[in-house]
Amino acid sequence: GKTVRTYFIDPDCVESKNVYRPYFSDAEIGNFKAETLAYRLSTALGVNITAVTDKFNPDRLSNIDGTVVLIGCVDNPRARKSLDTYASSRDWHGVRYYLDAGNRKTSGQVLIGGGPREGKAFPLEGICARLPLPTVQHPELIDERNLGDAEETPEDTLSCADLALRGTQSLGINQTVASIAGHY
């Protein structure tokens, strides 16, 4: 059989603001998010999940061959650029897909694509050879000058947790985006 490896990569620790909605508890404050979630899901699902408590580094995963599904749930363009760099690099073997899930104040996106940046997604009219990367579909996701919904203000570049605490984020947006990403 094939080996399936799962990594949760996040350098952040659980803060009190994370307890409000993203399903962490007070007892987990100060623990790394990646370790907390990897332990919880490994135990519940009986699968091995490796926690990485450093920032995402595309070079760290460059030796992985086979099919790679990269799932990005980040709240800033810099982090998303790092994921895009990995997903769009040409120095890898196998197939690589990038699912990007994110939200703002009242809207969100769940996009999937893969392959190099160059080349045509539609080499022949009406025939799709590949889905473009999420950042090709919506380049504003990695452009810090062009983020946000029309109704948002510059201060709304806060994290999801900060927006939730301020009561300015739609109550269902995180759950809706997570549900759609889970279906993908």
C-alpha positions as CSV (number, residue, x, y, z in Angstrom):
1,G,0.0,0.0,0.0
2,K,0.8,3.6,-0.2
3,T,2.1,5.6,2.7
4,V,0.0,8.6,3.8
5,R,1.7,11.3,5.8
6,T,-0.2,14.1,7.4
7,Y,1.5,17.2,8.8
8,F,0.0,20.1,10.8
9,I,2.3,23.1,10.5
10,D,1.7,26.2,12.6
11,P,4.2,28.1,14.8
12,D,1.5,29.8,16.8
13,C,0.4,28.9,20.4
14,V,-3.1,28.9,21.7
15,E,-4.1,32.2,23.1
16,S,-7.1,33.1,25.2
17,K,-8.6,34.8,22.1
18,N,-8.5,31.4,20.4
19,V,-10.8,29.8,23.0
20,Y,-13.8,31.9,21.9
21,R,-14.6,30.0,18.7
22,P,-11.9,27.8,17.1
23,Y,-12.5,24.9,19.6
24,F,-9.6,25.3,21.9
25,S,-10.0,25.2,25.7
26,D,-8.5,27.3,28.5
27,A,-6.4,24.3,29.5
28,E,-4.6,24.5,26.1
29,I,-3.5,28.1,26.3
30,G,0.2,28.3,25.8
31,N,0.4,25.0,23.9
32,F,1.3,24.9,20.2
33,K,-1.8,24.8,18.0
34,A,-0.3,22.2,15.7
35,E,0.6,19.9,18.6
36,T,-2.7,20.3,20.3
37,L,-4.8,19.6,17.1
38,A,-2.4,16.8,15.9
39,Y,-2.7,15.0,19.3
40,R,-6.5,15.5,19.5
41,L,-7.1,14.2,15.9
42,S,-4.5,11.4,16.0
43,T,-6.2,10.1,19.1
44,A,-9.8,10.4,17.9
45,L,-9.2,9.1,14.4
46,G,-6.4,6.6,15.0
47,V,-4.1,8.1,12.4
48,N,-0.5,9.4,12.8
49,I,-0.3,13.2,12.4
50,T,3.0,15.0,12.7
51,A,3.0,18.4,14.3
52,V,5.5,21.0,13.0
53,T,5.8,24.1,15.2
54,D,7.9,26.2,12.8
55,K,6.7,28.5,10.1
56,F,5.9,26.8,6.8
57,N,9.1,26.3,4.8
58,P,8.7,25.1,1.2
59,D,12.2,23.7,1.2
60,R,11.4,21.4,4.2
61,L,8.9,19.4,2.1
62,S,10.7,19.6,-1.3
63,N,11.8,15.9,-1.1
64,I,8.2,14.6,-0.8
65,D,7.3,12.6,-3.9
66,G,3.9,11.3,-4.9
67,T,0.6,13.1,-4.5
68,V,0.6,16.1,-2.2
69,V,-2.5,17.9,-1.0
70,L,-1.6,21.2,0.6
71,I,-4.4,22.7,2.7
72,G,-3.9,26.3,3.6
73,C,-5.9,27.9,6.4
74,V,-4.0,31.2,6.9
75,D,-5.1,34.7,7.6
76,N,-2.5,36.8,5.9
77,P,-1.0,37.3,2.4
78,R,2.6,36.6,3.5
79,A,1.8,33.1,4.8
80,R,-0.3,32.4,1.7
81,K,2.6,33.4,-0.6
82,S,4.8,30.8,1.1
83,L,2.2,28.1,0.4
84,D,1.9,29.3,-3.2
85,T,5.7,29.2,-3.6
86,Y,5.6,25.5,-2.6
87,A,2.5,24.6,-4.7
88,S,3.8,26.3,-7.9
89,S,7.5,25.2,-7.8
90,R,8.6,23.0,-10.6
91,D,11.3,21.0,-8.8
92,W,9.1,18.3,-7.5
93,H,8.0,14.8,-8.6
94,G,4.4,13.7,-8.6
95,V,1.2,15.6,-8.4
96,R,0.6,18.6,-6.2
97,Y,-2.7,20.2,-5.2
98,Y,-3.3,23.3,-3.2
99,L,-6.6,23.9,-1.4
100,D,-6.9,27.4,0.0
101,A,-9.5,28.2,2.7
102,G,-9.9,31.5,4.2
103,N,-12.4,34.1,5.3
104,R,-12.8,37.7,6.1
105,K,-15.6,39.6,7.8
106,T,-18.6,38.3,5.9
107,S,-17.2,36.3,3.1
108,G,-14.7,33.6,2.4
109,Q,-13.1,31.4,-0.3
110,V,-12.4,27.7,-0.8
111,L,-10.3,27.2,-3.9
112,I,-8.4,24.3,-5.2
113,G,-5.8,24.1,-8.0
114,G,-2.4,22.7,-8.8
115,G,0.6,22.7,-11.1
116,P,3.0,25.3,-12.3
117,R,2.0,28.9,-12.8
118,E,2.9,29.0,-16.4
119,G,1.0,27.0,-19.1
120,K,-2.6,27.1,-20.0
121,A,-5.4,25.5,-18.0
122,F,-7.4,25.3,-21.2
123,P,-4.9,24.2,-23.9
124,L,-7.8,23.3,-26.2
125,E,-11.0,25.2,-26.2
126,G,-13.5,23.6,-23.8
127,I,-11.0,21.1,-22.4
128,C,-9.6,21.8,-18.9
129,A,-6.2,20.2,-18.4
130,R,-5.8,21.4,-14.8
131,L,-7.2,23.8,-12.3
132,P,-5.2,27.0,-11.9
133,L,-3.7,27.6,-8.4
134,P,-5.9,29.5,-6.0
135,T,-3.6,32.5,-6.2
136,V,-3.9,32.5,-10.0
137,Q,-7.7,32.3,-9.7
138,H,-7.7,35.2,-7.1
139,P,-4.3,37.0,-7.1
140,E,-5.6,39.5,-4.5
141,L,-5.2,36.7,-1.9
142,I,-1.4,37.4,-1.9
143,D,-1.6,41.1,-2.6
144,E,-1.5,43.0,0.7
145,R,-2.7,46.2,-1.0
146,N,-5.9,44.6,-2.3
147,L,-7.4,42.6,0.5
148,G,-10.8,42.7,2.1
149,D,-14.5,43.0,1.3
150,A,-15.9,46.2,0.0
151,E,-17.6,46.9,3.4
152,E,-14.4,46.3,5.3
153,T,-12.0,49.0,6.6
154,P,-8.2,48.8,6.8
155,E,-8.3,47.8,10.5
156,D,-10.1,44.6,9.4
157,T,-6.8,42.9,8.5
158,L,-7.0,41.4,11.9
159,S,-6.9,37.6,12.5
160,C,-10.2,35.6,12.5
161,A,-9.9,35.3,16.3
162,D,-9.5,39.1,16.8
163,L,-12.5,39.8,14.5
164,A,-14.6,37.2,16.4
165,L,-13.7,38.8,19.8
166,R,-14.7,42.2,18.5
167,G,-18.0,40.8,17.3
168,T,-17.3,42.1,13.8
169,Q,-17.1,38.8,12.1
170,S,-20.2,37.0,10.9
171,L,-21.0,34.2,13.3
172,G,-21.2,31.4,10.7
173,I,-18.4,32.3,8.3
174,N,-15.6,30.2,9.9
175,Q,-17.9,27.1,10.1
176,T,-19.2,27.6,6.5
177,V,-15.8,27.9,5.0
178,A,-14.5,24.9,7.0
179,S,-17.6,22.8,6.0
180,I,-17.0,23.5,2.3
181,A,-13.3,22.8,2.5
182,G,-14.1,19.5,4.3
183,H,-16.4,18.5,1.4
184,Y,-13.6,19.2,-1.1
